[in-house]
Structure formats: structure tokens, C-alpha cells
């Protein structure tokens, strides 16, 4: 999408209100329109001689039928670019757009030559200021982003703009530079605008995009992360999705966790859950005993996107270790149409799991008895707790995970994760959030997603009567 629509803002007209002194009567009339508090502009004698004919040529060009017709062709070409949905279509449409702009530029070659004469005649900052005004005006007539940018930059470089307008103009220079794919120039101008206090038009996100588009993903994501944090719950969904996708492409797991957890916290759609979980799965490369807890979240959010999601869950759960849970996954996958019952992996897992479920369930009481014995090891207690969790008995599981956390040699992060899952399943969301907050290490990004899920359950709970 083109960002030039920003340049229609009335703020850009502020420069046109600056007065010019020592000029002809027509120029003096412009002076009278200036606000009394604004700086006055005094052109040098060589520039004064060229100002009126240059401005008249630009004004007249805007009214010419051939120019009007060429501008209509540009508008149509721009609409085609914005409507394109594939890279090939966008490339073709942009080629057409560039050709339409070039055709209009050819119609304005005389006006451009006249403007260049004015620039060459100028010797003072005031001359440069007015050159910037004229260049921007001709750039608008010709839909010439490069000339618009030149005009805005010249106005800033003249030193004649009030500080707040200089900051705003730097923003527009940056936006145009981004549009022109001159990302280094965009970064420079946008950074200058931001340093001067400009904070409108989501400058943070545009500056982040300038870094990202130039291949500086980590720097861009750091800026976007700061902007997201500042906006809090009001952070736009497209920022968060963009951050997650870029982090995934750059293989930056921590940043992916940041954007993913905020994405599902603010916009908990099935699609966003599936994206956030899949990104963390691919980047973190968890071992099976960590992976199962991430995929349990995919199950609870019903965000399976493809057969692979079910297959990896089956493999992580293991039909020999958690047959009841595996049967549940297989049945859900087949019912969804994403798994085929006759697939070898699925059929083999079903055969193994179905043959073990009855005996596995019958062993639960004995597992619990052994786990509650004073001499029980962390491994014994965790095995019993895991069995109860896999059979959707979270209350029993939570009790046993609490016992396991007091045993030497316990994998604390794993036990806390599963305790939090059991607490969420019981509706104890506040307790679950507190549990997930204790998790450190490789499971921390996973805990952030589980926390977002727990919070969503809290938000969805009916108010007490």
C-alpha cells in the first residue's frame, strides 16, 4: 500500500503559510496570509526574480488537461497495486504504476527545469525554504514522491521551520523514503523525527518496518516491541502478527514469544492461537516431554491447523506412556478430517493405545498410593500425576504435582507447567497464573502462552451474582 496519502495532511500546508518579504506585489500578497507569529522569509534578489514565474508554472500545470488525464491514470495504477494479492501481480501492477508516474513526469519536464533554475539561483536558507515549498508543490502535481521528499527535506534543512514542524516534516520524509524502498533514508528521517518528539501516525511501527525491510530484524523488532509495550492492550493486531512472523523468519525465539503471547492475549482467535503455538513449537524445538505441554494448549484452544499438529501430539504423548490421551487426540483428529484413520502412523498408534487403556486406567489407584508414600521419589510422584492429568482428572493431578515439587531432583519447570495446566482445567485461573509466573528457562515462553489462556478463561467467566 502507498503511504503518500499521509502527505495530504493540512500540516504540510503550514510551510505554504510562511511569508516572503522583499518580493513583488504578488509575492507580498502571500506574505499577508502568514500568521503573525510565524517566521518571515526574505528571498535573495536572484530567487525573487524567479519565484513568481516558477510558482505560476506549477499552478498552471495542475490545471492542464493532459496533466489531469495523466494523474487519473496514476490513480488507476495505484488502485491496481493496492488490489494485487500475489507478489507477481504486485510486481506487474507496480511496473504499471511506475510507468504512469514517468509519463506524467515527462509532461512536466519544463516545470522541472524552471524549478531547477530557482534552486540554482538560491543562496540563502530562506531561498532553500521556498525551493522546498515549490519542489513539494510540483511533486504533488506530478505524483513524484522523489520530488516531494526533496522538497520536504529542503524545508527541514533550511532551518527555517519551527521545531515541531521540522519533526513532522522529517516524519513525512521518512514515510516517502519507505514508500520508495529507500530504507536507510527512512530510518534516518524517522529517527530524527522521533528524537525531536514526534509521536503521531504510529511512527514507531513505521520505523520498525524500515529496519525490518532492510534486513535488520532484531533492531526492528526491538522498536516494535517497545511500541507494543507502550500501547498495552491497545496494540493493533497487525503489529503483533507482523512481529511474530518476522521473529519466526529471523529465528528469534524470545521475540516470537513476546509477540505471540500478546497476540493471543489481545486477539484470542483460533487462527492466532494456532500461529503462536506453531511458531514457538518450530523455534523452541522442545523435547517430547516439553512439546506435549505446548500441544496440550493447542488442544484446549482447538487451534489445530493441519495433520502435523495431531501427529506431533501423538508422538509426544506416546501411546505406550499416555494411551488414554493418545486415543483422545486420534479421535479428535479423525473427527476434524485432518487425520485419516487408515494412515499407518495413526492406525499403529491407535492399535497400541487401545490395547493399553484399560490396564492403564486400572493402575491409577496403585500409582497414587505409591506416590503418596513418604519414600516416593520425584519420578514416581510425577508418573502418577501425569497419568491423572492425561485422563482429565486435574484435581488428583494437582495434588500430586504439589507433592512432587517438594521432592529432591524434581524438574521444577515441568512440574509447575503441569500444575498450572491442572489448575486451569479446574477453573482455578488465578492460581494457575501465579504458577505459570514461577516458570523460568526454556519453558518460559510456553508459560506466557498458558498465562494468556488462563487470563482468557478468567475474562470469559460470568460475573458473580
Helices and strands as residue ranges (DSSP letters): G 4-8, G 10-17, E 19-21, H 25-32, E 40-42, H 45-61, H 65-83, H 87-107, H 109-121, H 125-141, H 145-157, H 163-179, H 183-195, H 203-213, H 217-231, G 232-234, H 237-249, H 253-266, H 270-284, H 288-300, H 307-317, H 323-336, H 344-354, H 357-362, H 364-372, H 378-390, H 394-404, H 412-425, H 429-436, G 441-443, H 444-460
